[in-house]
Amino acid sequence: MGSLSKQLSFCEVYKDMLKAGMDEVAVVRKLADELERPKVQVKAAVAQEEKWLSTLSLLGHTEKGTLSRGQAQLPQYLRKKRSAGVKRAKGGGRKSYVSFLYDGVKHWFDEMRTTGQWVDKVDLVNEWCELARLFLRRVALKEAAEGLSVTDKLRQAAVKSKLELVEAKPKAHEKFQKVLQLHCGARFRKPQRVAQLSPLEEEKRAEATWRCYDKALFDTAFGDEACHAKLFANVEQARANLKHTSLIYSDEVPFWIKIGASKQLYSENELRRRSKKAMTEKTDEEFTQLRSKAHSEADRFRVTLELVQVVRGYFDEAVEPKGEIGKSALILIGVHARLSNISDEETWIKDEHFTVGGKEVLRKAGQSTKGVMRTWVELRRESEEVRNMLKHVDIYQQPSGFNDSITMSWMHEELSREHVVAIHQRDMFGAALSSDAQKAAFLSHSVSTFVSGKMTSVLQLTDTDLSFPVKRAADRMKAELRKTFRADSLSSGQPAPAVVVGPFEMLKIAHAAHEYQVKLNSENDTVLCGLRRNGMLSYRPSLSQGCLVRSDTQKWAKDKPEGNHRMPKKWLRNRYEWRDEAGVPLPPQWSECGGGVKELADMADAPDVEGGRVVLKSWAGDVELKAGVPENGVVLEFDGEDLSLDTSWKAMREAIDSERKGFVMSSLMTKQHQDGKQKALQAKREQRAMMRKLSDKMIKKWKSEQRAQLDNYSREQLLEALIPGASKRNKNGKRSEKTKGSKVRVKEGF
């Protein structure tokens, strides 16, 4: 209250001088000279007299700063607080003679975060201490040479005292951490995903992705026979249908089904029993703890939704390109199988032959499936709604709910029926890089191109434009299912609704996600606009001119600019310069994409994790992106009491236990184990490079053999006869090696 009283006293002095007959201008000039303040401040202070008086009145004080009579008669705990409603002006209060070093700490902090370095609150104080010691050394030299000013002496004493206090007392050190954290504008958060790439490496990976894509366009459209012989099994058929080449983009979206008890409503009676009085009066059979049905919060299982986007007519100059949403694929946990190869009579429609962990599996057409995917078959047989949904969503099973070499081969087979020639872009995951996937792509006339590792959040269409809408559609369908189950339970007279999440519900959710993508694309042309924003459709092949032409010179691309808010503008600055004098795209430089990367396969990504966020170092200065963007996983949380798993999904429990065990083991790894893991990773990388060289030679020989088989069999028959293989996890959770590679075995009468 002292400051307000002084301000009001100043106003009284101002009014007294005016009453004495002095001119207003002269009063302002005299007060400004005496107080050594600008005249503008003197006028502003006088103008705020009414505001200060109202503040005193609200606080229950008089103009002299004492409590008014009404407030003085109140008990202490009912009196208005003196600090209420009073806010110190910026720069007010006692001056700190150590704060001049704060800006140095902030500059260091900003530099560290810009380069992606890890910073703790303790590091802020340590940096200030280093700056303080440096300042004291320089002040000592200055004092010996020319003496110190008054300000320098005050700063020297204050810094020396603060340094001794912070280093001697832990509580002072901890308090000072908060001061520096506040000044730096830093927030203490747990990183949700650790990125190991520098801004330059991110830029180089984006450039490599675009170069790889441009190279695939050029080789497909204008490659000679030798080039096409490496890409297509039937070169003549492929070259005759180049005009009908489709562009396909696929990505896996993890669907995490979480089982756990969340917040729920409790009755007033339940809450009353938690009081101290209720604790003493409760009967022998009463509980005072809030309870629910027992379910482990860690229980969860993962299924995969494969999203597909297609661009048609891109190689046909007579039409404008058209973006479409392709058929989605839902990959569930179970033995390897695909619903499209099982008849309503529960028999195999055609032969299937693959290997798992070195063990061959042969399924003959017409034989009984022995209950494989029986629940799905019954749903399809009995429900016309399910049949209609299955026209847009394929159903697969795989032991872990992921895409592997076997399911990838089946998907290539399905795509080849619709697309004679295709360029297929995926992210860097193991199944797409396997030799089996390469063989299936060769037989299906699908040219593979990839998005560099850790860059899908910037460049992949699903992540940039469709993952959020898919999650929203899934959430809406979940709410609709809950509403439906509630209505059914009320109509049947059941007291409590139960949500049964089984095959039908998962199909409903996947189909809702698919349909919402179709709706978005029809309204906003999402596929073409998103691909243009991500820098993929910069060139369009002109078969008549025999070269790549810039898409932005064509009418269809005029309203579809390049660049998105997730990439710096400088990344696209040289987008049209990565060609030689003949206009041929330069090959990607994978070795520039970061340490340890020598070729494409060295950037293979691990499967997506739940609830993670992608944070690139290039986003450090961006207000919208500096906190990162969520990964493309869809988390569907169901309360434990609302979830009843179908009996055919028992394999999911094994996946849950295996995943939890792996998480616990990884969290217990010491630094020694981490170092050993890095050495093992390097050794594995070298071994993989050696094996890849041998595999390339074998694949080259294999391609020649398959081309010779075309004299007797069609390409579709060879693709169906491909025997893909997948590794199998042993009891320790490690993958066993495949003892038999994939092959094509054509039997008599095929």
WOWO-V427616 format. One record per residue. N is the residue number from 1. OMEGA is omega in whole degrees, -180 to 180 (none if undefined). Layout:
n:N omega:OMEGA
n:N omega:OMEGA
This chain:
n:1 omega:-179
n:2 omega:-177
n:3 omega:179
n:4 omega:179
n:5 omega:179
n:6 omega:180
n:7 omega:178
n:8 omega:176
n:9 omega:177
n:10 omega:178
n:11 omega:178
n:12 omega:178
n:13 omega:-180
n:14 omega:-179
n:15 omega:178
n:16 omega:-180
n:17 omega:177
n:18 omega:179
n:19 omega:179
n:20 omega:176
n:21 omega:180
n:22 omega:177
n:23 omega:-177
n:24 omega:180
n:25 omega:180
n:26 omega:178
n:27 omega:-180
n:28 omega:-179
n:29 omega:-178
n:30 omega:179
n:31 omega:179
n:32 omega:180
n:33 omega:-178
n:34 omega:-178
n:35 omega:-177
n:36 omega:178
n:37 omega:176
n:38 omega:180
n:39 omega:180
n:40 omega:179
n:41 omega:179
n:42 omega:179
n:43 omega:-179
n:44 omega:180
n:45 omega:180
n:46 omega:-178
n:47 omega:-177
n:48 omega:-177
n:49 omega:-179
n:50 omega:179
n:51 omega:-180
n:52 omega:178
n:53 omega:179
n:54 omega:178
n:55 omega:178
n:56 omega:-179
n:57 omega:179
n:58 omega:-179
n:59 omega:179
n:60 omega:-178
n:61 omega:175
n:62 omega:-179
n:63 omega:-180
n:64 omega:177
n:65 omega:-180
n:66 omega:179
n:67 omega:175
n:68 omega:-175
n:69 omega:-180
n:70 omega:-179
n:71 omega:-178
n:72 omega:-179
n:73 omega:-180
n:74 omega:173
n:75 omega:-175
n:76 omega:-175
n:77 omega:178
n:78 omega:-179
n:79 omega:177
n:80 omega:-179
n:81 omega:-177
n:82 omega:-176
n:83 omega:-176
n:84 omega:177
n:85 omega:-179
n:86 omega:-180
n:87 omega:-179
n:88 omega:179
n:89 omega:-179
n:90 omega:-178
n:91 omega:-180
n:92 omega:179
n:93 omega:-178
n:94 omega:-179
n:95 omega:177
n:96 omega:-180
n:97 omega:175
n:98 omega:-174
n:99 omega:-180
n:100 omega:178
n:101 omega:-177
n:102 omega:-179
n:103 omega:176
n:104 omega:177
n:105 omega:180
n:106 omega:178
n:107 omega:179
n:108 omega:-180
n:109 omega:180
n:110 omega:179
n:111 omega:179
n:112 omega:-179
n:113 omega:177
n:114 omega:178
n:115 omega:174
n:116 omega:-178
n:117 omega:-179
n:118 omega:-178
n:119 omega:176
n:120 omega:179
n:121 omega:179
n:122 omega:-179
n:123 omega:179
n:124 omega:179
n:125 omega:179
n:126 omega:178
n:127 omega:177
n:128 omega:179
n:129 omega:178
n:130 omega:178
n:131 omega:179
n:132 omega:179
n:133 omega:178
n:134 omega:179
n:135 omega:-179
n:136 omega:179
n:137 omega:-179
n:138 omega:178
n:139 omega:179
n:140 omega:178
n:141 omega:180
n:142 omega:180
n:143 omega:179
n:144 omega:-175
n:145 omega:-172
n:146 omega:-179
n:147 omega:-175
n:148 omega:174
n:149 omega:180
n:150 omega:180
n:151 omega:180
n:152 omega:179
n:153 omega:178
n:154 omega:179
n:155 omega:-180
n:156 omega:-179
n:157 omega:-178
n:158 omega:-179
n:159 omega:180
n:160 omega:180
n:161 omega:-179
n:162 omega:-180
n:163 omega:179
n:164 omega:-179
n:165 omega:-178
n:166 omega:-178
n:167 omega:-176
n:168 omega:-173
n:169 omega:180
n:170 omega:-179
n:171 omega:177
n:172 omega:177
n:173 omega:-179
n:174 omega:179
n:175 omega:180
n:176 omega:176
n:177 omega:-179
n:178 omega:179
n:179 omega:-179
n:180 omega:179
n:181 omega:179
n:182 omega:-179
n:183 omega:-179
n:184 omega:-178
n:185 omega:-177
n:186 omega:175
n:187 omega:-177
n:188 omega:-179
n:189 omega:175
n:190 omega:180
n:191 omega:-178
n:192 omega:173
n:193 omega:-178
n:194 omega:178
n:195 omega:-176
n:196 omega:-175
n:197 omega:173
n:198 omega:178
n:199 omega:179
n:200 omega:178
n:201 omega:177
n:202 omega:179
n:203 omega:180
n:204 omega:178
n:205 omega:175
n:206 omega:178
n:207 omega:179
n:208 omega:178
n:209 omega:-179
n:210 omega:179
n:211 omega:179
n:212 omega:-179
n:213 omega:179
n:214 omega:179
n:215 omega:178
n:216 omega:177
n:217 omega:-176
n:218 omega:-178
n:219 omega:180
n:220 omega:-175
n:221 omega:-169
n:222 omega:179
n:223 omega:177
n:224 omega:-176
n:225 omega:179
n:226 omega:178
n:227 omega:-179
n:228 omega:177
n:229 omega:177
n:230 omega:-174
n:231 omega:-171
n:232 omega:177
n:233 omega:179
n:234 omega:-173
n:235 omega:-178
n:236 omega:179
n:237 omega:-179
n:238 omega:-178
n:239 omega:179
n:240 omega:-177
n:241 omega:-179
n:242 omega:-179
n:243 omega:-178
n:244 omega:-180
n:245 omega:177
n:246 omega:173
n:247 omega:-176
n:248 omega:179
n:249 omega:-177
n:250 omega:176
n:251 omega:177
n:252 omega:174
n:253 omega:179
n:254 omega:172
n:255 omega:179
n:256 omega:175
n:257 omega:-177
n:258 omega:178
n:259 omega:-180
n:260 omega:179
n:261 omega:177
n:262 omega:179
n:263 omega:179
n:264 omega:-178
n:265 omega:176
n:266 omega:-179
n:267 omega:178
n:268 omega:180
n:269 omega:179
n:270 omega:-179
n:271 omega:179
n:272 omega:-177
n:273 omega:-180
n:274 omega:-179
n:275 omega:-179
n:276 omega:180
n:277 omega:179
n:278 omega:179
n:279 omega:-178
n:280 omega:-175
n:281 omega:-174
n:282 omega:178
n:283 omega:-178
n:284 omega:-174
n:285 omega:-178
n:286 omega:173
n:287 omega:175
n:288 omega:178
n:289 omega:176
n:290 omega:-172
n:291 omega:173
n:292 omega:178
n:293 omega:-173
n:294 omega:173
n:295 omega:179
n:296 omega:-180
n:297 omega:-179
n:298 omega:-178
n:299 omega:177
n:300 omega:172
n:301 omega:-172
n:302 omega:168
n:303 omega:-174
n:304 omega:173
n:305 omega:179
n:306 omega:179
n:307 omega:-176
n:308 omega:173
n:309 omega:-174
n:310 omega:170
n:311 omega:179
n:312 omega:176
n:313 omega:-176
n:314 omega:179
n:315 omega:-178
n:316 omega:-175
n:317 omega:-178
n:318 omega:-178
n:319 omega:175
n:320 omega:179
n:321 omega:-179
n:322 omega:178
n:323 omega:-179
n:324 omega:172
n:325 omega:-179
n:326 omega:-179
n:327 omega:-180
n:328 omega:179
n:329 omega:178
n:330 omega:-177
n:331 omega:-178
n:332 omega:-179
n:333 omega:-180
n:334 omega:178
n:335 omega:-180
n:336 omega:179
n:337 omega:175
n:338 omega:-175
n:339 omega:-178
n:340 omega:180
n:341 omega:179
n:342 omega:-179
n:343 omega:177
n:344 omega:177
n:345 omega:179
n:346 omega:173
n:347 omega:178
n:348 omega:-178
n:349 omega:178
n:350 omega:-176
n:351 omega:171
n:352 omega:-178
n:353 omega:179
n:354 omega:179
n:355 omega:176
n:356 omega:-179
n:357 omega:-180
n:358 omega:-180
n:359 omega:-179
n:360 omega:176
n:361 omega:-179
n:362 omega:179
n:363 omega:-177
n:364 omega:178
n:365 omega:179
n:366 omega:179
n:367 omega:179
n:368 omega:178
n:369 omega:180
n:370 omega:174
n:371 omega:179
n:372 omega:180
n:373 omega:-177
n:374 omega:-179
n:375 omega:180
n:376 omega:180
n:377 omega:179
n:378 omega:178
n:379 omega:-179
n:380 omega:-178
n:381 omega:-172
n:382 omega:-173
n:383 omega:175
n:384 omega:177
n:385 omega:179
n:386 omega:179
n:387 omega:179
n:388 omega:179
n:389 omega:-180
n:390 omega:173
n:391 omega:-178
n:392 omega:-178
n:393 omega:173
n:394 omega:-179
n:395 omega:177
n:396 omega:172
n:397 omega:178
n:398 omega:-171
n:399 omega:-179
n:400 omega:-178
n:401 omega:179
n:402 omega:171
n:403 omega:175
n:404 omega:-176
n:405 omega:-178
n:406 omega:180
n:407 omega:177
n:408 omega:179
n:409 omega:178
n:410 omega:180
n:411 omega:176
n:412 omega:179
n:413 omega:179
n:414 omega:-178
n:415 omega:-178
n:416 omega:178
n:417 omega:-176
n:418 omega:-175
n:419 omega:-179
n:420 omega:176
n:421 omega:-178
n:422 omega:168
n:423 omega:-169
n:424 omega:179
n:425 omega:178
n:426 omega:173
n:427 omega:-173
n:428 omega:173
n:429 omega:-166
n:430 omega:-175
n:431 omega:-179
n:432 omega:-179
n:433 omega:-176
n:434 omega:179
n:435 omega:179
n:436 omega:178
n:437 omega:178
n:438 omega:179
n:439 omega:178
n:440 omega:178
n:441 omega:179
n:442 omega:-179
n:443 omega:-179
n:444 omega:180
n:445 omega:180
n:446 omega:180
n:447 omega:-174
n:448 omega:171
n:449 omega:-167
n:450 omega:170
n:451 omega:-177
n:452 omega:-179
n:453 omega:179
n:454 omega:-178
n:455 omega:-177
n:456 omega:-179
n:457 omega:-179
n:458 omega:-167
n:459 omega:-175
n:460 omega:-172
n:461 omega:-179
n:462 omega:-177
n:463 omega:-174
n:464 omega:-171
n:465 omega:-170
n:466 omega:-175
n:467 omega:178
n:468 omega:176
n:469 omega:179
n:470 omega:-180
n:471 omega:178
n:472 omega:179
n:473 omega:178
n:474 omega:179
n:475 omega:179
n:476 omega:179
n:477 omega:177
n:478 omega:179
n:479 omega:179
n:480 omega:178
n:481 omega:179
n:482 omega:179
n:483 omega:180
n:484 omega:-180
n:485 omega:179
n:486 omega:179
n:487 omega:180
n:488 omega:-178
n:489 omega:179
n:490 omega:180
n:491 omega:180
n:492 omega:177
n:493 omega:178
n:494 omega:-176
n:495 omega:-175
n:496 omega:179
n:497 omega:177
n:498 omega:179
n:499 omega:180
n:500 omega:-180
n:501 omega:-180
n:502 omega:-179
n:503 omega:-178
n:504 omega:-179
n:505 omega:178
n:506 omega:178
n:507 omega:178
n:508 omega:-179
n:509 omega:180
n:510 omega:-180
n:511 omega:177
n:512 omega:178
n:513 omega:179
n:514 omega:-177
n:515 omega:180
n:516 omega:174
n:517 omega:179
n:518 omega:180
n:519 omega:179
n:520 omega:-178
n:521 omega:179
n:522 omega:-178
n:523 omega:-171
n:524 omega:-175
n:525 omega:-171
n:526 omega:-175
n:527 omega:-178
n:528 omega:-180
n:529 omega:-180
n:530 omega:179
n:531 omega:176
n:532 omega:179
n:533 omega:-177
n:534 omega:175
n:535 omega:-177
n:536 omega:-175
n:537 omega:178
n:538 omega:178
n:539 omega:172
n:540 omega:180
n:541 omega:174
n:542 omega:-177
n:543 omega:179
n:544 omega:180
n:545 omega:179
n:546 omega:-179
n:547 omega:175
n:548 omega:178
n:549 omega:-180
n:550 omega:-178
n:551 omega:-176
n:552 omega:175
n:553 omega:-178
n:554 omega:-173
n:555 omega:-174
n:556 omega:-176
n:557 omega:-176
n:558 omega:-178
n:559 omega:-179
n:560 omega:-176
n:561 omega:177
n:562 omega:177
n:563 omega:176
n:564 omega:-175
n:565 omega:-179
n:566 omega:180
n:567 omega:176
n:568 omega:-179
n:569 omega:-176
n:570 omega:177
n:571 omega:-177
n:572 omega:-175
n:573 omega:-178
n:574 omega:-174
n:575 omega:-175
n:576 omega:-177
n:577 omega:-176
n:578 omega:176
n:579 omega:178
n:580 omega:-176
n:581 omega:-180
n:582 omega:-180
n:583 omega:179
n:584 omega:180
n:585 omega:177
n:586 omega:-180
n:587 omega:179
n:588 omega:177
n:589 omega:-176
n:590 omega:-178
n:591 omega:179
n:592 omega:-173
n:593 omega:177
n:594 omega:180
n:595 omega:178
n:596 omega:-180
n:597 omega:177
n:598 omega:180
n:599 omega:-173
n:600 omega:-173
n:601 omega:-180
n:602 omega:180
n:603 omega:-178
n:604 omega:-178
n:605 omega:169
n:606 omega:178
n:607 omega:179
n:608 omega:179
n:609 omega:-178
n:610 omega:170
n:611 omega:-179
n:612 omega:174
n:613 omega:177
n:614 omega:179
n:615 omega:177
n:616 omega:-179
n:617 omega:177
n:618 omega:-178
n:619 omega:-172
n:620 omega:-178
n:621 omega:-178
n:622 omega:-176
n:623 omega:-176
n:624 omega:-170
n:625 omega:-174
n:626 omega:176
n:627 omega:179
n:628 omega:177
n:629 omega:180
n:630 omega:173
n:631 omega:-169
n:632 omega:177
n:633 omega:177
n:634 omega:-178
n:635 omega:177
n:636 omega:-177
n:637 omega:175
n:638 omega:175
n:639 omega:-179
n:640 omega:-178
n:641 omega:-179
n:642 omega:-172
n:643 omega:177
n:644 omega:-175
n:645 omega:176
n:646 omega:-176
n:647 omega:-180
n:648 omega:-178
n:649 omega:-178
n:650 omega:-180
n:651 omega:180
n:652 omega:180
n:653 omega:178
n:654 omega:178
n:655 omega:178
n:656 omega:-179
n:657 omega:-180
n:658 omega:-180
n:659 omega:180
n:660 omega:179
n:661 omega:179
n:662 omega:179
n:663 omega:-180
n:664 omega:-179
n:665 omega:-179
n:666 omega:-180
n:667 omega:-179
n:668 omega:-177
n:669 omega:178
n:670 omega:179
n:671 omega:178
n:672 omega:178
n:673 omega:180
n:674 omega:178
n:675 omega:178
n:676 omega:179
n:677 omega:179
n:678 omega:178
n:679 omega:179
n:680 omega:179
n:681 omega:178
n:682 omega:179
n:683 omega:179
n:684 omega:179
n:685 omega:178
n:686 omega:178
n:687 omega:180
n:688 omega:178
n:689 omega:179
n:690 omega:179
n:691 omega:-179
n:692 omega:177
n:693 omega:177
n:694 omega:-179
n:695 omega:179
n:696 omega:178
n:697 omega:180
n:698 omega:180
n:699 omega:178
n:700 omega:178
n:701 omega:-179
n:702 omega:179
n:703 omega:178
n:704 omega:179
n:705 omega:-180
n:706 omega:179
n:707 omega:177
n:708 omega:180
n:709 omega:-178
n:710 omega:177
n:711 omega:-176
n:712 omega:-175
n:713 omega:177
n:714 omega:178
n:715 omega:179
n:716 omega:179
n:717 omega:179
n:718 omega:179
n:719 omega:178
n:720 omega:-178
n:721 omega:179
n:722 omega:-179
n:723 omega:179
n:724 omega:179
n:725 omega:178
n:726 omega:176
n:727 omega:-178
n:728 omega:179
n:729 omega:177
n:730 omega:-176
n:731 omega:-179
n:732 omega:179
n:733 omega:-180
n:734 omega:180
n:735 omega:175
n:736 omega:-179
n:737 omega:176
n:738 omega:-179
n:739 omega:179
n:740 omega:179
n:741 omega:180
n:742 omega:-180
n:743 omega:172
n:744 omega:-179
n:745 omega:-179
n:746 omega:-177
n:747 omega:178
n:748 omega:178
n:749 omega:-179
n:750 omega:none
